[in-house]
């Protein structure tokens, strides 16, 4: 493989980084979709080299480099050395700081670094239950090694259908930061009620745990002790947590949040590996359900299973068969599926969490260190 760094040092070294990384990503996406014979596999990250934003495609051993609005390619198919392919506007319409409308958008990028999504976004959505329209806002910025998501927590899709929310949805402003270059920790951090878990690329947070345990209050609220046994799982249909068709409902302040698959943002066709749909508090990406398993696209499988037999009964125990009512009904079995105890895995050198059809549905712990901005006040 030729050294792109060595070649780029022969080119202009005084140029500045592209003003809007969104333009570069749009160009990469166009190239991957229209010319996979040159640029495969899609969305394998971006590296800054000598001011260029560079994406490498290991299957075809080719590169695209963007600096300012100029596009360069490198690879055997293009001839010797770096070839100037034109301007971004020759292939796609540059965004250049424009606000992007996310309404009902199905994502495509598998870019695993949160900095690649920097920009301003908006969306329109309707609360079906109240026939009330909302406008969502999301800004993603990068500074000091952190990506910061600032949102009003309104989704980019209609919501409320099939749900029975205790509190009506309202716009709730929040700001979350995570490391742009996440690192796996020596030990995992468990999920608790003290932490929001992730922020998706439509600006809506993921908050998996419920403050609801057997024998505490009415079983729906008030279970704030993280060590309390028999915590209810809102994803279990028999628990009637009022979630809508997007596996989401509201908190007492009206904040809409997901407990599992948002049933939006990525296609369930299985024709291609799923895109990144958000980022966890530790900075690692959250992917949809599908991944490329050495040429076969299939759903990622959780390594959790229901325990066999019956629960303990009496003195604070619910009894009955293990059926998924409680989080304690499940056990992790290493190697049972594709994913680790946190519901993540490494594919082509990129670690991320995956949406699964079964428990834990998205995440079960943090594999890295969560940023304190996700800690609830």
C-alpha positions, 0 to 999 in steps of 0.5 A, a space after each residue: 500500500 502506498 503512503 498517502 501521507 508521503 504523497 500529500 506532503 508533496 501537495 499544498 501544505 498551507 491549505 486549511 481544513 474544510 469548513 464544513 465536514 458535512 460537505 466531505 461526508 456528502 461527497 464520500 456518501 455519493 462516491 460510495 453509492 455511485 461508484 462502489 467499484 472504486 470506493 468499498 466498503 462504505 463509511 470507514 471513518 475519516 482521518 485528517 492528514 496535512 489538512 486533508 479530510 481523508 477516507 480510505 477504502 481497504 477493499 479497493 485500496 483507494 482514497 478520497 481526500 477533501 481540502 476546502 472544496 477540492 476533491 482528490 483521489 488516489 489509487 491504481 484505478 486513477 493513475 499514478 499519484 494524487 489526482 485532482 477529481 474536481 470540486 465538491 459541487 461537481 458531484 453533490 450540492 455543498 451544505 456549507 453550514 446550511 441547516 439540514 432537515 432530518 424529517 423522516 430521514 433514513 440514515 446511511 453513514 457508518 462513519 464511527 466518529 461523532 465529529 463527522 456529524 458536526 452541523 445544524 439540523 432541524 425536523 418536523 414531527 407530529 404528536 399523533 395522539 394530540 394532532 400537535 406539530 413540533 419542530 426539532 432542533 439539533 446542533 453538533 459541534 466539536 471542540 477540545 476533543 469532545 463532540 457536543 450534541 445540543 437538542 430540544 429532544 423532539 424526534 424527526 418522526 411522528 410519535 405517540 401512536 399506540 402509546 399512552 404517555 403519563 406526561 405529554 411530550 414537550 420540548 426539553 433542551 439538553 446538551 451532551 458531550 462525549 469523547 471524539 476518540 473513545 477508548 475502551 475501559 479496563 472495566 465496564 460501567 453499569 447502567 443506572 438511573 443516574 445516567 442517560 445512555 446515548 443520544 441519537 442522531 435525531 437529537 433524542 436521548 436513550 434512557 433504558 432503565 425504568 424507576 420501577 421495581 417489584 414491591 416498590 410503590 405502584 411498581 411504575 415509579 419510585 425505585 431509585 435504588 440501583 441495587 434493588 432487585 426485580 426491576 421492570 423492563 419497559 420493553 416487555 409488552 406485558 408491563 404496559 409502560 405506555 411506549 409508542 410504536 417507536 419504543 419510547 415514552 415520556 418522563 415526568 418533564 415531558 422528555 421523549 426517550 427511547 428504551 430500544 429500537 427507535 423503529 426509525 433512522 435505519 432500514 430493516 431490509 437487511 440489504 446492507 450493514 446498518 448505519 450509525 444512528 447515534 452515540 453513547 455517553 462514552 463516545 462509541 457509536 450505536 449502530 442499527 441491527 445489521 452488520 456485514 459478517 464476512 460478506 453476509 449481511 445479518 442482524 447482530 445477535 445478543 448474548 443474553 438469554 432468559 433464565 430457566 425455571 422459576 423466580 424466588 417467591 416470598 419476601 420481596 420476590 415476585 415468583 413465577 416463571 422467567 419471562 422477561 418481565 424483569 431485567 433480572 430474568 436475563 443472564 449473559 452467556 459469553 459467546 452465545 451471540 455476536 455481542 459482548 455483555 454491553 451489547 457491543 462488538 468490534 467490526 473492521 476495527 470499529 467498536 460499537 453498540 448494536 440494536 437487537 431484537 431481544 434483551 438488552 435491545 441497545 445497551 446493557 453497560 458502558 464499555 468506555 467511560 461515560 462523560 459526566 454530561 450524561 449524568 442526571 441532575 
